[in-house]
Amino acid sequence: MRDNLDLAANAQELADAAPAGSVDRAAASSVAITLATTRDMAQARETLDGLAPEEVREAALALFDRLSTG
């Protein structure tokens, strides 16, 4: 299984590829930062649950789920 830092790198690549100012870029950046700064997947998920605005939180959680199960 890949660790948080591997998943953070994947999320950062997606953020870099997303259009500037887009929800996708904000969500992927949030996931990358969260994964890079938390100790495990459970803590990362809990942290992402607190994101705002709602559209970024929903996109970030969807991305987190895709990355963590892929």
C-alpha beads as a LAMMPS data file, in Angstrom:
LAMMPS data file: protein, C-alpha beads

70 atoms
69 bonds

1 atom types
1 bond types

-500.0 500.0 xlo xhi
-500.0 500.0 ylo yhi
-500.0 500.0 zlo zhi

Masses

1 110.0

Atoms # bond

1 1 1 0.000 0.000 0.000
2 1 1 1.232 3.481 -0.804
3 1 1 1.824 5.932 2.010
4 1 1 0.578 9.475 2.494
5 1 1 3.586 11.043 0.763
6 1 1 3.135 8.911 -2.372
7 1 1 -0.513 9.893 -2.550
8 1 1 0.372 13.536 -1.874
9 1 1 2.693 13.496 -4.890
10 1 1 -0.104 12.107 -7.059
11 1 1 -2.513 14.764 -5.837
12 1 1 0.053 17.495 -6.513
13 1 1 0.465 16.286 -10.089
14 1 1 -3.297 16.549 -10.558
15 1 1 -3.308 20.020 -9.005
16 1 1 -0.535 21.151 -11.343
17 1 1 -2.496 19.879 -14.358
18 1 1 -5.810 21.502 -13.358
19 1 1 -6.732 24.983 -14.579
20 1 1 -5.703 27.838 -12.282
21 1 1 -8.567 28.985 -10.073
22 1 1 -10.629 25.841 -10.646
23 1 1 -12.356 23.770 -7.989
24 1 1 -10.337 20.772 -9.196
25 1 1 -7.062 22.615 -8.597
26 1 1 -8.150 23.782 -5.147
27 1 1 -9.331 20.293 -4.209
28 1 1 -6.214 18.519 -5.466
29 1 1 -3.942 21.064 -3.763
30 1 1 -5.850 20.595 -0.517
31 1 1 -5.531 16.830 -0.750
32 1 1 -1.807 17.077 -1.518
33 1 1 -1.113 19.387 1.416
34 1 1 -3.278 17.374 3.786
35 1 1 -1.667 14.063 2.859
36 1 1 1.809 15.551 3.160
37 1 1 1.154 16.955 6.631
38 1 1 -0.849 14.211 8.360
39 1 1 0.461 11.011 9.871
40 1 1 -2.027 8.535 8.393
41 1 1 -5.018 8.129 6.100
42 1 1 -7.559 8.407 8.906
43 1 1 -6.177 11.741 10.052
44 1 1 -6.041 12.991 6.461
45 1 1 -9.695 12.056 5.881
46 1 1 -10.743 13.743 9.123
47 1 1 -8.867 16.898 8.158
48 1 1 -10.432 16.998 4.689
49 1 1 -13.887 16.725 6.273
50 1 1 -13.315 20.239 7.640
51 1 1 -12.536 21.944 4.324
52 1 1 -14.550 24.896 3.115
53 1 1 -16.219 25.864 0.864
54 1 1 -18.452 22.844 0.410
55 1 1 -17.746 22.380 -3.311
56 1 1 -14.000 22.146 -2.653
57 1 1 -14.579 19.756 0.273
58 1 1 -16.755 17.469 -1.855
59 1 1 -14.247 17.447 -4.720
60 1 1 -11.342 16.880 -2.315
61 1 1 -13.070 13.974 -0.589
62 1 1 -13.926 12.385 -3.945
63 1 1 -10.305 12.708 -5.053
64 1 1 -9.036 11.386 -1.720
65 1 1 -11.286 8.352 -2.074
66 1 1 -10.055 7.690 -5.631
67 1 1 -6.409 8.015 -4.638
68 1 1 -6.677 5.969 -1.454
69 1 1 -8.458 3.058 -3.102
70 1 1 -6.561 3.075 -6.399

Bonds

1 1 1 2
2 1 2 3
3 1 3 4
4 1 4 5
5 1 5 6
6 1 6 7
7 1 7 8
8 1 8 9
9 1 9 10
10 1 10 11
11 1 11 12
12 1 12 13
13 1 13 14
14 1 14 15
15 1 15 16
16 1 16 17
17 1 17 18
18 1 18 19
19 1 19 20
20 1 20 21
21 1 21 22
22 1 22 23
23 1 23 24
24 1 24 25
25 1 25 26
26 1 26 27
27 1 27 28
28 1 28 29
29 1 29 30
30 1 30 31
31 1 31 32
32 1 32 33
33 1 33 34
34 1 34 35
35 1 35 36
36 1 36 37
37 1 37 38
38 1 38 39
39 1 39 40
40 1 40 41
41 1 41 42
42 1 42 43
43 1 43 44
44 1 44 45
45 1 45 46
46 1 46 47
47 1 47 48
48 1 48 49
49 1 49 50
50 1 50 51
51 1 51 52
52 1 52 53
53 1 53 54
54 1 54 55
55 1 55 56
56 1 56 57
57 1 57 58
58 1 58 59
59 1 59 60
60 1 60 61
61 1 61 62
62 1 62 63
63 1 63 64
64 1 64 65
65 1 65 66
66 1 66 67
67 1 67 68
68 1 68 69
69 1 69 70
